[in-house]
Amino acid sequence: MSKPAQPNEPIVTHIYTADPSAHVFEGKIYIYPSHDLDHENTSNDNGDQYDMEDYHVLSMEDVNAPCVDHGQALHVKDVPWAKKQMWAPDAAYKNDTYYLYFPARDHNDIFRLGVATSSSPSGPFTPEPDYIPGSYSIDPAVFVDDDNRAYIYFGGLWGGQLEQWQTGSHIPDGEGPATDAPAIGPRVAELSDDMLTFKDTPQEISIIDENGSPITAGDEERRYFEGPWVHKYNGTYYLSYSTGSTHQIVYGTSQSPTGPFEFKGTILTPVIGWTTHHSIVQFQDKWYLFYHDSSLSGGADNKRSVKFTELKYNADGTIQTIDPYSK
């Protein structure tokens, strides 16, 4: 019998997992992570060390229960358009169907977003034969609003290729803006009713400071890098994301699911390992942050482990900063 889950400890140790997208489906917490392979890789800014090729679905009856690995839910070899690097996924439920959204490099080495479907939250998932038309970059995250409209958020810098898409077309040698120019924001698109395509062209989300000015590209403590996640609390939309090079999870708030989002603060201080990637979910009467670090592997960037901890709000709706290593 597996051990009960514990806050700030790996929820599974028999495989390496990262980039956890947590949801409550059928009364349980389901986690959709990427699956890090137990390879010795040299890290670089292009992310070549992240050579994941499949997905496993995890679940927990509650936060004190053992975490169950439901096995392989999708493999890159089953996705006709995908070549390699099955990075951070997300899942959604609508139309009596479970949808798994995932990035991968196509056969031209361009990152695209795919979608696969299942009748069960644990999979296995059957992929669509082609990527979502008009999709690019990485880190899809889907938010289904109270009115049942669904939005997909995505995008990542550097190896995630977002700099290459600033014109709306792919420019392989595209570079980021000057340090004093507005930072590149994540993308958002409303999903079609069948959840398989975009309703319209993805738009860039603006992240602004308290004075309404865009966060600049040189502001690495606050600017967007990758890993978007949107949740709703007391009628307010929260966009949280990784700052990448400064290794924080930060957030902004808005009265619209498409922004602009006003920067508010830090949710998670840096973890062991280069990357940080998270999700936020309400289960019963509490909120939880799912995240990863590289503690189990002794610090290897490409061998990470999913953890969780309780997330708490202040009376004004701001989120209390979490130091995952504080006792």
N, C-alpha and C positions, 0 to 999 in steps of 0.2 A: 504494500500500500504506500502510495506517495505521501510525503509529509504535507501537512497543512501549509498553505501559503502564509508568508510573513511579510509585513511591510519592509521595503528597502532591502529585500533579499531576492535573488533570482527565483522566478516562479517555476522555471524548469531548469534542470542542469544537465540533462542527457543530450541536448542539442544547444547550439548557440542561436539566440533569437535577438532581433533588434526591431526598431521602428514600430512599436506596438500601436495598433488602432483598436481601441476597446469600445464595445457596444453592449447594450443589454438586449438580448434577443431571447424570447421564450423563457423569461424569468431568470436567465443566467447571464454572467459576464462572458462574452466571447471576445477573444483577442486575436487580431489578424496581424502577425509580425512578418518581417522578412526573416529568412532562414540563413544565417551565416554558416558557411562551410568551414570545417576544421582544417584550413590550409594555412601554411606559413607564407604570407604575402608581404611585399614591400609597399608601404603606403606612398601615394602621390596625390597631387591636387586634382587629378582627373578622376580619382575614385576607382582606379583599376583593381584595387585590392578587394573591392566589394563585388565578388564574383558569384553572387547567389543565383541559384537556378530553379528553386521551387518554393512553394509555400506550405506551411503547416498551420492548421487552425487549432488554437488552444481555448479551453473554457474552464470556468470556475463556478461552482454552484453558488458560492458567496465568497467574500474576501478572506474567510477563515478556512476554506476548503482546499483540498489538494487541486493542483492544476492538471487538467487532462489534455494530453496531446492526441488529437483526432487523426493524426497521420497526414500524409501528403494530400493536399487538396488540389494542387495544380503544379505542373512542371513545364519548363520552357519548351521542352520537346513536343508538347501538346498544343503549342500556340503557333499557328502557321506563319504569322508575320514576324515573330520575335526571334532574335538571334542569341541574346545573352543578357545578363544582369537584371534579374527580377528583383528590383529594389522595393522600397517601402510601399505596401498596399493599403487599401481601405475597403470597407464593406458597407452595404446599405440594404435596407429591406423596404420593398414597395411592390405592389401588384402581386402579393402572395409569393414573391420571389426574392431570393437573396442574391445580391450582386457583389462581385469582387472586382475592384478596380486596381490596376497595377501598371507600373511603368516597365519598359524594357527597351533595349536597343533593337531597332529594326535591322533589316539586312544591309542597310546603308549606314549603320552605326549611329542613326539618329534616334534619340529617345522619343518614344511615343507612349500613349496611354491605351491600355486595353481593358476589356471588361469580360467577365465570365459569370455564368449564372448557375444557381443550384436551388433545389427545393428545400435544402437543409442548411442551417447556418454553419454547420461543420463541413460542408462540401460532401463529395468532391464537386468541383466547379467545371463547367463546360465553357470553353472560351469562344467568343465570336471569332470568325475567321480572319477578320482584319481589325486593325486598330481603330479607335474612335476618329472619324474624319475631323481634321482640323486640330488634332491634339499634338502636344509636344511636351518636352521636359519631363519632370519627375514628380513624385510625392503627391499623388491624388488623394484628396480628402473630400468626402461627400457629407453634406448636411441637408437633412430633410426637415423643412420648417413646419411650423404648426398648421400652415395652410396646405401642406402636402406638396409644396413646390420643392424641388431638389436642386441643389447647387453643388458643383464640383470645383474645388480649389486645387491649384497645383503650381509647381515651379520650383526650381533650384538653381543656384548659381554654380559656376565652375564646371565640375563634371556633369551637373544637371542641365547644362547647355542653355540656361535661360538668357544669357547675354546674346546668344545667337539668334534670338527671336524678337528683338526689339522693334523691328519694322513690320512684323506680322508674317514675314517670309524668312526662310532659313538662310542665314549668312554664316558659313562655317567659321570664319575668323572674326566674328563680331566680338567687340570688346565692351566692357561696362562703361558707365558714365564717369565723368570727372568726379573727384572726391567731393566737390562743393555743389554738384548737381543732384537733383532728386534721385534717390536710390531706385533701383528696379524693384517693382512690387510683384507679389504673387498674382496669378491669374484666377479669374472666376468665370464660369459659364453656367447658365441654367441648363439642366438636363431635360431632355425630351420626356414625354410621359412614359415611354417604354424604358427609360433610363439607359439607353444604349448610344445616344448621340447628343451633341450639343444643340440647344435650341437656336443659338446664335453664336457669333464669333466671340471667343474669350476676350474679356476685358481686363486691363491692369487695375489692381486695387491700390488706392492711395493710402499710405500710412503717414500721418501728420503728427506734429507736436502740439502742445497745449495752445499755441498761438495760431494753429491752422497752417503752418508751414510744412512742406514735405520733409520727411527725414532724409538726410543726404547720404550719398553713397559712402562717404568717408566716416560716417557715424556708425562704426562697427559694433558699438554697444547696443544700438537700437535698430539698425537697418535689417530688412528682411534678407535671409539667406536661403532657407529651405524649410520643409516640414510644416506646412500650414495646417491648422486645425481650427474649426469654428464650432462653438457651442453657444447655447443661449441660457441666460440666467436672469430671472426676474425681468424678462422682456427685453434685455439688452444682449446684443451679439458681441461675442468675444472672439477675436482672431488672435491665436497664439502661434508662435513659430520659433525656429532656431536662428540665432544670429551667426551661426557657422564659426567664423574665425575667432570670435570672442566666447563661444561655447556656452551661451545662455539660452534658456527658453524665456521669451518675453511676450507681452501681449498688448493689444489695444482694444478699444470698444467702439461700438457704433449702434445707431438705431436702425441700420439697414444691413442686410446680409451681404451686400456688395460694397459697403463702405461709403465714404472714407472712414478709416479706423484711427482714432486718436490714441497715440502711445500712452500706456499707463504704468508699466513697470516690469519687473522680473518675476517670473514664476519659479524657475529652477536655476540654481547656481551651477557652475560647471561640474561635470561628472568626469570620472576616469575614462580616458579615451578621447579621440578627437571629436567625434560626432555626438550630437544630442538630438533626440527625436521623441515625440511624446503624443499622448492623446488625453482627453479629459472626458470623464463619463460620470453620470449620476447613477448610483445604484441604491435602491431603497431611499433612505433619507440622508445619504451622505454623497459627497463628491470625491472622486479619486483621480489622481494623476498617474498614468502609466508612462514609463520612460525606460531607457536602457543605459547601461554603462559597460565598461570592459573589465570590471573587477574580477569576474570569474576566470578570465583568461590571463590575468596578470597584466592587463593593460594593452593587449593586442587590439588595434583599431578595427580589425575586420572580424573579431570574434567577441560579440557583445551578448548581453543577457538582459532580458526584460524584467523590470521590477515595477512596483507600484507603491503609492503612499497616499494618505488622505490629503485632499486639497480643501483649504478653508478660505472663506470670504470674510472680509470686514463688513461692517454695517453699511458702508457707502458703496459696496459692490466691488471694491478692489480686492485683489487676490493676495493672500499672505505668501511671501517669498519662502521657498522651501530649500533648505540645505540638506541634501539626502544623506550626508555623513555626520550630521550633528547628533549627538546622543541626548 
